[in-house]
Amino acid sequence: MQYMLLIYNDPQKEPAYGTPAFQEIMAGFFAANARMKEDGVLRSGEGLQGVETATSLRIKSGKVETMDGPFAETHEHLGGYYVIDVADLDAALTYAALIPSAHFGTIEVRPLMDYNPAS
């Protein structure tokens, strides 16, 4: 089963770029990446650029509307994701716990839909 691990961070709580604490967090991400690759569960994953680069789209009454930034106003911002392929939710949670942002943010673990099951 594939799961998406969505990484949410509160920018006020994450370590400042270039500090030793930031380097420690990045080392944790590199270690999590390496572990998921070694275990053969990593399918994809990337960090996202800041929310100030986002554009949201919706269609109302047949008209496309766009707006700068994310739609929801929250303290935590979606900062990245991993897609992993594991046996079950317990295994997905084990890998989610490797993500350093879990110490100051939230990791949402969500199963992916399978619209193309094997015949």
C-alpha positions in Angstrom: 0.0 0.0 0.0 1.3 3.5 -0.8 1.1 6.3 1.7 1.9 10.0 1.4 3.7 11.5 4.3 2.8 15.2 4.2 5.2 17.4 6.1 3.7 20.5 7.9 5.9 23.0 9.7 5.3 26.2 11.6 7.9 28.6 10.2 8.1 30.2 13.6 9.2 27.0 15.2 11.6 25.6 12.6 15.4 26.3 13.0 16.8 29.3 11.1 18.6 28.5 7.8 22.3 28.2 8.3 22.3 27.5 12.0 23.7 24.4 13.7 20.1 23.4 14.5 19.1 23.7 10.8 22.1 21.6 9.8 21.0 19.0 12.4 17.5 18.9 10.9 18.8 18.6 7.4 21.0 15.7 8.5 17.9 14.0 9.9 16.1 14.4 6.5 19.1 12.9 4.7 19.1 10.0 7.2 15.4 9.4 6.7 15.9 9.5 2.9 18.7 7.0 3.2 16.8 4.7 5.4 13.7 4.7 3.2 15.9 4.0 0.1 17.8 1.3 1.8 14.6 -0.4 2.9 13.2 -0.1 -0.6 10.0 1.8 0.4 10.7 5.3 -1.0 8.8 6.0 -4.2 9.2 9.8 -4.3 9.6 12.8 -2.2 10.6 16.5 -2.4 10.5 19.7 -0.4 8.3 22.5 -1.6 9.1 26.1 -2.1 7.6 28.6 0.4 3.9 29.4 0.5 4.7 32.8 -0.9 5.3 31.0 -4.3 1.9 29.2 -4.3 -1.0 30.0 -6.5 -4.4 28.5 -5.6 -7.1 27.9 -8.2 -10.9 27.2 -8.0 -13.8 27.4 -10.4 -16.9 29.4 -9.3 -19.9 29.7 -11.6 -17.9 28.4 -14.5 -15.1 31.0 -14.1 -11.5 30.2 -13.1 -10.3 32.2 -10.1 -6.7 32.2 -9.0 -5.2 33.7 -5.9 -1.7 34.1 -4.6 -0.7 31.8 -1.8 -2.3 28.8 -0.2 -6.1 28.8 0.2 -6.1 28.0 3.9 -4.6 30.3 6.5 -2.8 28.2 9.0 0.2 28.4 11.3 1.7 25.2 9.8 2.6 25.2 6.1 3.0 22.2 3.8 6.7 22.0 3.3 7.2 18.7 1.5 6.2 15.1 1.1 7.3 11.5 0.7 5.5 8.7 -1.0 6.3 5.3 0.4 5.1 1.8 -0.4 4.7 -0.3 2.8 2.6 -3.1 4.2 0.3 -1.1 6.4 -0.3 2.0 8.5 1.9 0.8 11.3 4.9 0.6 8.9 4.0 4.0 7.4 3.9 5.5 10.9 7.4 4.0 11.6 8.8 5.9 8.6 6.9 9.1 9.4 8.5 9.1 12.8 11.9 9.3 11.1 11.1 12.8 9.7 12.7 15.5 11.8 9.8 17.9 11.4 7.7 15.6 13.6 9.5 17.3 16.5 8.2 20.8 15.8 5.5 20.3 13.2 3.1 17.6 12.0 3.5 14.6 9.7 0.1 13.7 8.1 0.1 10.0 7.0 -2.5 9.4 4.3 -3.1 6.3 2.1 -3.1 6.9 -1.6 -6.1 5.8 -3.8 -5.3 3.0 -6.3 -7.3 3.7 -9.4 -5.1 1.3 -11.5 -5.2 -2.0 -9.6 -3.2 -4.9 -11.1 -5.4 -7.2 -13.2 
